Amino acid sequence: MKIYDTQTAPNPRRVRMFIAEKGIQVDYVQVDIKNAENRSAEFLAKNPLGKLPVLELDDGTCISESDAICAYIEALHPFPPLLGETPLEKGIVAMWQRRLDGGLMLPVTQCFAHTTGYFKDRMTPIPAYGEEAGKEVVAFYGLLEARLADSRFITGDKFSIADIIALCAIDFARVVKLRIGEHQVNLLRWYKTVSERQSAKA
Ligand SMILES: N[C@@H](CCC(=O)N[C@@H](CS)C(=O)NCC(=O)O)C(=O)O
């Protein structure tokens, strides 16, 4: 098994961090997204959306979408559980995965793409749209601040993939100068705890 990765991007980091939490070793192949290596015919054969990360099995089967890759890894390596153990935990984790993907990770990456023009060779940046996406990110920090006022981690007492998604999105948001507010003490407390995990270096 190998994973097509790009070191600087938040979605591939989500998968690297998940794998680090599992304590398993996987081979990574770096793909140069700045120079559109991910838009080559060879890469599009692995993921027609041209996005990273992509997991490729030894028989050539490819799985893309970060959470799908993580679900596959969790099925192979259930411990430590990062997608919930009981039916209730699984439901809560799945709910936060969807919220964080649509409400935080996507706006962060849209803000980046539309305000920096980093991908202008393959899309038309609309800076005003990027600014709006940035406002969504800031609003989501408020939601997380409220959630973390009475919860140790995002889904409850246990660390989960939700914390991984949030950390990767929040760290990447610093590229577009979006930061947790100094008044957001619960989010800052959570951020420090999660950033200090060994897997956060992945
Ligand atoms: N929903 C996808 C998003 C993947 C994604 O947007 N990947 C970005 C890097 S964070 C990418 O490959 N961008 C390169 C491009 O759009 O050309 C996932 O969860 O994996």
The ligand as a Gaussian input file, in Angstrom:
#p B3LYP/6-31G(d) Opt

LIG

0 1
 N      -12.497000      15.953000      -0.256000
 C      -11.118000      15.695000      -0.569000
 C      -10.392000      17.012000      -0.769000
 C       -9.028000      16.798000      -1.372000
 C       -8.341000      18.117000      -1.713000
 O       -8.984000      19.178000      -1.874000
 N       -7.018000      18.053000      -1.859000
 C       -6.240000      19.219000      -2.196000
 C       -5.076000      19.348000      -1.220000
 S       -5.663000      19.739000       0.417000
 C       -5.648000      19.067000      -3.588000
 O       -5.330000      17.983000      -4.004000
 N       -5.507000      20.186000      -4.324000
 C       -4.850000      20.206000      -5.600000
 C       -5.705000      20.749000      -6.702000
 O       -6.867000      21.106000      -6.472000
 O       -5.174000      20.791000      -7.814000
 C      -10.472000      14.850000       0.533000
 O      -11.034000      14.810000       1.633000
 O       -9.446000      14.207000       0.311000

